[in-house]
Amino acid sequence: MKKLIFLVLSIIILYTVLSVSSCVKDECNIVGGEYEFVLQFELSPADSVFHIGDTITITSKMSNPIYEKKTNTNYTLNDFKFYLVTSIYDMDTNIIDYEQFNYFDLLIDSNYWYNISYYSSGESHLQLQYEYNDNNYNIIFKLIPKKTGNFYLNQYSDINYVGGKQYFDGKCDNVDNGAIVYMNERKDNNFHVMSEAKNEYYKEWSKHKEKYLDNGGYCFKVID
């Protein structure tokens, strides 16, 4: 009798799952269950070598609608919070993925919301938001190197973890918000500098280049 009840319940559950799946519109069957809005950034000057005291400028300017990669569609996003994160990894330490924002001075206008997070490990990174005005998104900040070494700058959006419940016209209820960052139109951005890192971990990153390019990757060397 118990086996029969279990069989009936299994059939009911399977039928329910299949019914729900069949109700999902084709355009909502998105790989990974997450949108990938493309955030365009520019780092200038686009050099591979900087000196201590040089100024590195990072900007992003976008106008509605915003392009979404997986659906190849432009969506109007009104005052979306993308929860941007800028990490700078010191590739010369023996610690893997060591974020050290303190090796750079930050110049940023008070119009922008931003915060430098510090951790007990000694690591730090920058969190910030776009300024949204008249249907336009923009942000600009500058970094001034204070230490020599090989560095990997990573610019990404934390929207899928922090702000994924924001809505827009045409959003599928079963799909989470997400975003990727293209730095300098997704160019190589000195990927070869990783091979010069003192930490062997980064010399093996050739297989991670797509991830590097989708997370605003930019490598550079700082000298005296």
N, C-alpha and C positions, 0 to 999 in steps of 0.2 A: 504493500500500500504506500509506504514512504517513497519507494522508488518511482511509483506512478505520479505522486504529487510533485516530486522533484522534476520529473520529465515534463509535466504540464507547465510548471513555473518556468522552466528553462525555455520552453517554446514561446511562452508569453513574453519573456524578457527579450528574446531574439526578435520576435515580431515587432515589439515596441522600438527597439534600436533601429531596425530596418525601416520602419515607418518614419521615424524622426529623420534618418539620413536621407530618405527619398524626398523629404520636404525642403531640404536645403537647395537653394537656387544654384545653378551652375556657376554663376559669377561669385558665389560665396564659398566655393570649394577651392580655397587658396592654400597652396603648399605651405606647410608649417603653421597654418592657422593664424598668420600674422601679416599685417600690411608692412610694406617697406617704402615709406615716404623718403624721397631723396632730398637731402639737405646739402646745398652747394656751398662750399667754403673755399676761400683763397688764402694762401700764405704767401707773403711777399716781404723782401725779395726771395724768389724761389731758388736760394743758393744751397749748396751742400756744406759749405763751411762759413761759420760766423766767428766773429771775435767777441771776447768779453766786452760788454758795453754796447754792442750793436743793438739795433731795434728790429724786432720781428713783428710784423703786423698780420693779424688774422681777422678776416672779415667774412660776413655772410649776408647777402641781400637777396630776398625772395619775394615774389608777388603772387597773390592768389590768382588762379588755382595752383596747388602744389602737386607735382608729379609723383605717382605711386608706381613703383617698378613692376610688381607682380601682376597687376591688372592692366598695366600700360594705360592708365587713366589719370586724368587731372581732377583733383577734388578741391573744393573750396573749404578751407580750414580757417575758421574765424577765431583768432586769438588762441591758437593751440599752444599748450605748454609742452615743449619738447624735452625739457630736463637735460640740457647739454652737459657733458662732462669732458674736461680736457685733462688728460693724463700725460705726463712726460716721464718716460722710463730711462733711468741711467743704465746704459748697456755695458758699463765698465765695472759695475759692482759684481760680487759673487752671489748676489741675491737675485733670484728670478723674479721678473715683473715688479721691480722696485720703483714705485711712483715717487718722484721727488720734485714737486713743484717749487720748493723753496730755493732751488738752484737758479731761479729766475725771478726778476722783479716784474710785477704786474702793473700795467697802466690801463685803466678802464674807467669810462665815464660813470658817474653816480646814477645816471638814468637807468642803468641795467641792474637787474637783480643778480647778485653773484655771491658766492661763498667759497672760501678755501677750507676744505675739510682736512683736519689733522688726525693722525691715528697713533696709537701707542707704539706701533712699530717704527715710528719716525717718518712714515710715508705721508704724502699729502697730494691732493688734486683739486682742480677748480670745477665748481658747479656754477652754471649760469643759465639765464633765460634770454630769449629774443625780446627785443622791444617791438611791439605790434602797433602799427599806426596807419590809418587809411589803407587798409588791406595789404599792407606791406610788413614783412619781417626783416629786421636788420640787427646786426650785432658787430661790434668792432672792439678789439682789445690788442694790446701790445705786450710783448715779452722781451725782457732784456737779460741776456745770459750773464751769470755771475761766476760760473765754474767751467773749467775745460772738461772735455770728454766727448763721448759718442752718445747721442740721445735719440730716442724714438718718441715722437709726439703722436698721441692717439686722441682723435676727436670723435666722440660718439654720443648717441642719444639714449637716455635711460627711460624713455617714455613707456616702453613695454612693461617695465617693472613698477614705475612710479605713477605714470599718468595715463595708463591704458584705457581708462573708462570714459575718455572724452568722446563726444559724438559729432558726426557731420552728416550731411545729406548724402544718402547712398551707402552708408556704413552697414556692413553685415553684422548682425548681432553675435554670430559665432566666430568672428575674426577680431583678434586683438590689434591694437595700434602698435606700430613699430616704425623705426626710421633708421636709415643708413646715411653715412656722410661721405660725400665725394670731395676730396681735397684737390684743388687745382685741376678740376675736370677729370678726376680719377687717373691722373698721370702717374708715372712710376714713383715720383717723389723721393728720389735718392734711396731706393730700396737696397742698393748695393752697399750702403754704409753699414748695414747690419753685419756684413762679412768682416768689418774692421773692429767690431766690438770685442772687448776683452773677455766678456762672458760668452762661453761657447754655446750657450742656449740659443742666442740670437743668430748664430751662424747656421743654424739648422732651420731657419724660418722660410726657406725657399718654398716649402710645401704649404705655407700659410699666406701666400701673397694675396690671394683673393680676399681673405679676411682683413688683411692689412689695408687693401684698397677700399673696402666697404666700411672701414672705421676711421676714415680720415687720416690714414697713416702718413707720416712724414719723418724721414730720418735726416740728421745733420750732425756735423762735428763742430765743437766750439774750441777755439784756440786762443792763446793770449793776444 
